[in-house]
């Protein structure tokens, strides 16, 4: 896979994730840190659709 054209958020530089033969994720960043990053930087579309329904 060509990594030259991929854009990476500054906080995720060096992030690596793999799936082992048993289907478990192996990362070089803790899952808690990854979830914290996602909570801060990614909008949850499911929450927005619920707000629109109200």
VODREN-394190 format. One record per residue: residue number from 1; residue in one letter; x, y, z of N, C-alpha, C, O in turn. Coordinates in steps of 0.1 Angstrom, whole numbers, plus 2048, in hexadecimal, padded with zeros to 3 digits. Layout:
<atoms>
     n   res   n_X   n_Y   n_Z   ca_X   ca_Y   ca_Z   c_X   c_Y   c_Z   o_X   o_Y   o_Z
   NUM     a     X     Y     Z      X      Y      Z     X     Y     Z     X     Y     Z
...
</atoms>
This chain:
<atoms>
     n   res   n_X   n_Y   n_Z   ca_X   ca_Y   ca_Z   c_X   c_Y   c_Z   o_X   o_Y   o_Z
     1     x   808   7F4   800    800    800    800   809   80C   800   813   80D   807
     2     x   805   816   7F8    80D    822    7F7   809   82C   802   7FE   831   803
     3     x   813   82E   80B    811    837    817   815   846   814   813   84E   81C
     4     x   81A   848   808    81F    856    805   814   860   804   816   86C   807
     5     x   808   85C   7FF    7FE    866    7FC   7F4   867   808   7EA   86E   806
     6     x   7F6   860   812    7EC    860    81D   7EE   86C   826   7FA   86F   829
     7     x   7E3   872   82A    7E4    87D    834   7E2   877   842   7D9   86F   844
     8     x   7EA   87C   84B    7EA    877    859   7E9   883   862   7F1   88C   861
     9     x   7E0   882   86C    7DF    88D    876   7EC   88D   87E   7F1   882   880
    10     x   7F0   898   881    7FD    89A    888   7FE   891   895   809   88C   898
    11     x   7F3   890   89C    7F3    888    8A8   7F4   879   8A6   7F7   872   8AF
    12     x   7F2   875   89A    7F2    867    896   7FE   863   88E   7FF   857   889
    13     x   808   86B   88D    814    868    886   81B   85C   88D   81D   85C   899
    14     x   81E   852   885    824    846    88A   81B   83B   88F   81F   830   893
    15     x   80E   83E   88F    804    834    893   804   828   88A   804   82A   87E
    16     x   803   81D   890    803    810    889   7F9   807   88F   7F8   805   89B
    17     x   7F1   800   886    7E7    7F7    88B   7E8   7EA   882   7E9   7EB   876
    18     x   7E7   7DF   888    7E7    7D2    881   7DD   7C9   888   7D9   7CA   893
    19     x   7D8   7BF   880    7CF    7B5    885   7D7   7A8   885   7DC   7A3   87B
    20     x   7D7   7A2   891    7DF    795    892   7D6   789   88D   7CB   78B   88A
    21     x   7DC   77E   88C    7D5    772    886   7C8   76E   88E   7C0   767   889
    22     x   7C7   773   89A    7BB    770    8A2   7B1   77B   8A1   7A6   77A   8A8
    23     x   7B3   785   899    7A9    790    897   7AA   79B   8A1   7A1   7A4   8A1
    24     x   7B5   79B   8A9    7B6    7A6    8B3   7BF   7B1   8AD   7C9   7AE   8A6
    25     x   7BB   7BD   8B1    7C3    7C9    8AC   7D0   7CA   8B5   7CF   7C9   8C1
    26     x   7DB   7CD   8AE    7E7    7D1    8B5   7EB   7DF   8B0   7ED   7E1   8A4
    27     x   7ED   7E8   8BA    7F0    7F6    8B6   7FC   7FA   8BE   7FF   7F4   8C9
    28     x   802   805   8BA    80D    80B    8C2   808   817   8CA   811   81D   8D0
    29     x   7FB   819   8CA    7F5    824    8D2   7EA   81C   8DA   7E3   814   8D4
    30     x   7E8   820   8E6    7DE    819    8EE   7D0   81C   8E9   7CE   827   8E3
    31     x   7C7   813   8EA    7BA    814    8E6   7B3   820   8EC   7AB   828   8E6
    32     x   7B6   823   8F9    7B0    82E    900   7B5   83B   8FA   7AD   845   8F8
    33     x   7C2   83C   8F7    7C7    848    8F0   7C1   84A   8E2   7BD   855   8DE
    34     x   7BF   83F   8DB    7B9    840    8CE   7AA   844   8CF   7A6   84D   8C7
    35     x   7A3   83F   8D8    795    843    8DA   794   851   8DE   78B   858   8DA
    36     x   79D   856   8E7    79D    864    8EB   79F   86D   8DF   798   877   8DD
    37     x   7A8   869   8D6    7AB    871    8CA   79F   871   8C1   79B   87C   8BC
    38     x   798   866   8BF    78C    865    8B7   781   86D   8BC   77A   874   8B5
    39     x   77F   86D   8CA    774    875    8D0   776   884   8CE   76D   88B   8CC
    40     x   783   888   8CE    786    896    8CC   785   89B   8BD   782   8A6   8BB
    41     x   788   892   8B4    78A    896    8A6   780   891   89C   780   895   890
    42     x   777   887   8A0    76E    882    896   760   884   89B   75D   881   8A7
    43     x   757   889   892    749    88B    896   742   87E   895   743   877   88B
    44     x   73A   87B   89F    732    86F    89F   725   872   897   71C   879   89D
    45     x   723   86C   88C    717    86F    883   70A   869   88A   700   86F   887
    46     x   70B   85F   891    6FF    859    898   6FA   863   8A2   6EE   865   8A3
    47     x   702   86A   8A9    6FD    874    8B3   6F7   880   8AC   6ED   885   8B1
    48     x   6FC   884   8A1    6F6    88F    899   6E9   88C   894   6E0   894   894
    49     x   6E7   880   88F    6DA    87C    889   6CF   87B   894   6C4   87E   891
    50     x   6D3   878   8A0    6CA    877    8AB   6C5   885   8AF   6BA   888   8B3
    51     x   6CF   88F   8AF    6CB    89D    8B2   6C2   8A3   8A8   6B9   8AA   8AB
    52     x   6C3   89F   89B    6BB    8A4    891   6AD   89E   892   6A3   8A5   88E
    53     x   6AB   892   898    69E    88C    899   696   893   8A4   68A   893   8A4
    54     x   69C   89A   8AE    696    8A0    8B9   68E   8AC   8B5   688   8B3   8BE
</atoms>
